[in-house]
Amino acid sequence: MQLFPRPQMNNQLRLQLESETEVEPPSLQLSDEPEVSRSRRRKPQNRSDRDRVAIFIDGANLFYAAMQLNLEIDYAKLLRCLTKERQLIRAYFYTACDSSNDKQQGFLLWMSRNGYRVISKELIQFPDGSKKANLDVEIAVDMLVLSKSCDTIVLLSGDGDLAYAVNSIAYQGVQVEVVSLGSMTSDSLINVADAYTDLEEMKGKIQRKKG
């Protein structure tokens, strides 16, 4: 068997081919994106009405927000507005209560008979005379538990203490929508939510008709 030497590439041809294959790497350009309005950040997208939604309402936060807006809330309208024709799993309403207040007891009874699960805690009186009942733990635990059975969680609160729980739920693939008055909402809560709506934008939809 006769061996033939490997043909040598012409040096001029080699240089020509190498120069043709050299490609300059693309330059990285950073564009300055316009600042997004705080109250209109990441609006929720339209989703299927088969989505399962659970609603968690911080009663104290909603009460003070309504005072700021001079708003008398129709809670039936509020529930429909937050559900958005999706499949409602549960709607929880968390509030401090005074068992001696008959008017409040009547309101909570109405809520429990009209689509809400009422979670209440008796007010604790402090030495300075003030009364308070904190339900952050109850809200956080219930959201984490129910997040396994729904696609979207709606949290009506501006309390930044709930941001850690919201972030944990988001990591599970559950969408979290936060609704609250902008001036009473923590940035840390807005930053971890998938969507944020200022309660003031909903005022006309949830206003109770007088008379």
Disulfide bonds with the S-S distance in Angstrom:
none
